[in-house]
Amino acid sequence: MKGPTYTLLHRDECVVIVDKAAGVLTVQHPGTTERCLLDDLRRDGMAVAPVHRLDRETSGVLLLCLDKTLRKPLEQAFRKRQVQKTYLALVSGCPSSPKATIDLPILDHGATAKVNRRGRPAVTHYEVLESFAPRAALVRLTMATGRHNQIRVHMAHLGHPLLGDRKYGRRGKGGTDEARRSMLHAESLALDHPAGGPRLKASCSPPPDFAEQLERLKTLR
């Protein structure tokens, strides 16, 4: 990836919160030398450790730990769903229900995942913010669980895959799109400060490619 991999949103003695660019790995894959966010932050003088991750194609809010003694408590907060996160997505077609909960188990196959009754419980809440029917919709999502590719799998299973999703898009309905990546953005994050400070809150707007795709849909409406 060319250009900056992040924008700093918050930094204190315990944590760093960034807006991760789309197309960059959070952590380098074992055995590779591919550029990743973690390395760039460390090169910029922030000795961070990962607490959670975003998919390579997903942009948006990501929290990392500076105080290593707080890493496990932070990871536990994510596992226990004590961290409030919202996502924005552009999906193919428009869901028939403007607001709903998807409660379908997801089976993780490593490189991919699918809805399957043998999988682990997975719950996603979504709300349609704007419809560009029949082409697409802008939705806001929250997750009560954190399964592999959960948002992408659930929306594809409904027949409304994310625009640009080459992995799961073939399962859905709707026309073609010109998005070069999955149109998913981690919009906001909120949690109690691990060291007892003021509650941490961070948010960021979608990057230019997401905004451009949104404007294109508005002109086609």
N, C-alpha and C positions, 0 to 999 in steps of 0.2 A: 504494500500500500504506500502511496505517495502522500505527502502532506502530514499535518498533525493528526495524532491518533486520539487526542482527547482535549477537552476544555475543562479547566479546574472550576468546580462549583463551590467546594468547601474544603477547608483544611484546618485542623487543630492538632493538638499533641497526640491525639488518639486515632483519628480516622481521616481519610481523604475521600471526597465524593467527586466524581468526574462525570462529564458527558462523553461517553465513549463514541468514537466515530464508527460508522458502519464499515464493514469490510476488514476489521482488525480483530485478531484473536485476543481474548482476555489474558490467557496464559498460553505459552508456547507448547505445541504438541511435543511429546517425548521424541528425541532423536532427530529433531529438525532445528533449523536455524532461522525459521520464519520470524519476522518482526512481530512483536506482541506488545500490548498495552503495558503489561507488568514491567518489561524491560525498559520501555520509554520513561515510565514514571521513576524507576530506579536511577536511570541515567540523569534525570532531572533533579536528583537529590532527595527523592522520597523513597525511603526503604519500606515499601509497602508489602503486605501479604494479602492474597485474595481471600475474600469471605464468601462471595457468590460470583456467578458468571453470567454473561450475556452471550448468546450465539454470535458467531462471527458477523453475520449479516444484520444483527439487531443493533440499533443505535440507542443512545440514551443513558439514563442515570445508573451509575455503578458505584458501589461502596467498597473501599479497601481499608485495611487495618494498618496503622503505623505502630501502635503499641502491641507487640506480639502477645502480651499476657491477656489481651482482650479478644484475641482471635477466636478462641473456642466459645466464649459467651456470645459473640456476635454470630458465629455459625449456628449456634443453638437457637438464637432468636429467629434466624431465617427458617430453620427446620420447624420451629414451633409456630410459624406464621405470625410472629409478633411484629413483623415488618410490613407496613402497608405499601403496596406497589400498584401503580396503574400503568397500563400500556395503551398506546394508540395503534390501530392497524387499519389498512385499507384492504378490504376483502372483495372478492369477485361476487357480483350479484348483491342482493339485499336480503338479509334474513327476514322471514315472514313475521317473526316476533320482534318488536322493537327493543325488548329487554327480556333477558332470559338467563337461566343457569344451565350449563351443560354438565351433567353428572354421569360421566362414562369412563370406565377404567382404561388405562393405557398400558400396553405391553411394550417394554423397551427392548429393542433388538440390537442396541449398541449404536450403529450408524444411523438407524432409523427407528421409528416407533409407530404403533397403530392402536386404534381402539379395539380392545379384545377383552372378553369377560374374564380371561385368565390374568389380566394385567392388574396393576395397583390402582386404588381409587384415585380419581382425578376430577376436580371440580373447577370449572371456569365460569365466571359471570361476565356477561357482555351487555352493552347498551349501544344502540345505533344512535350516533350523534348527527349524522347527515346521510341522506340517501341520494344516490345517483342512479336509481333504478332505470333500466334493468342491469346496467353495467357494473356498478360497484356501490360500496358504502364505507363510510368512516365510522369505526366503532371504538369504544373505550372498553378495556377489559381488566379484570382483576382475577387473581387465582387464589383459591383456598388450599391448593396443593402445588407442588413444584415438580412435575414430571418432565421427562425429556421431550423437548419440542411441544409442550402441552398446548399452547395457544394454536400453533400451526396445525397440530393433529386434530384438535377438537373442531376448529373452524372448517378444515377440509372435510371432516366427517359429516358436517352439516350441509356440505355442498357449497361452501363459501370459503375456499382457500384464500390465503393472503395473496394479493397481487405480487407477482414476481417470484412466488415460491415454486422453484423447480423440483423440489423434493416431493411435496405433497399436492401440488396444484392439479396434477392429472386426475386426482380423485374427485375434484369438484366440478361444478357447473359454471357457466358463464363464458364470456368471450375472452379473447386474447388481451394481453396488456403489454405495455412497453417497459415495465419496471425491470431494472437490472438486478434487483435483490428482493428478498422478502420485505414487504412494507410493514415492518414492525418496529415500534419505537417505545422504549421504556420512558414513560413521561414523568413519573414522580416516585419518590421514595420518602417514607417517614418512619422513624423508630425512636425509642427512648435512647438517650445517650448512654453508651456502655459504662462511662465513668461517672454517671450521675449528673451530667451537665444539662443544659437546656435541650428539649426534644429536637432531634435532627430532622430537618425537612429540606428537600431539594427537588427541583423540577427543571425541565428544559424543554424548549420547543423542538419539534422535529427538524431534521437537517434539510438542506435545500432540495435533495432529490425527492424526499417525501412531500415537501411543500409543492414542488413542481408537478408531481403526479396528482396531487389534490387539485391544484388549479386547472390542470388539463381536464380532469373529470368534470369540473364545474362548467368549463366551456362546452363540453359535449352534452350537457344535460338538456 
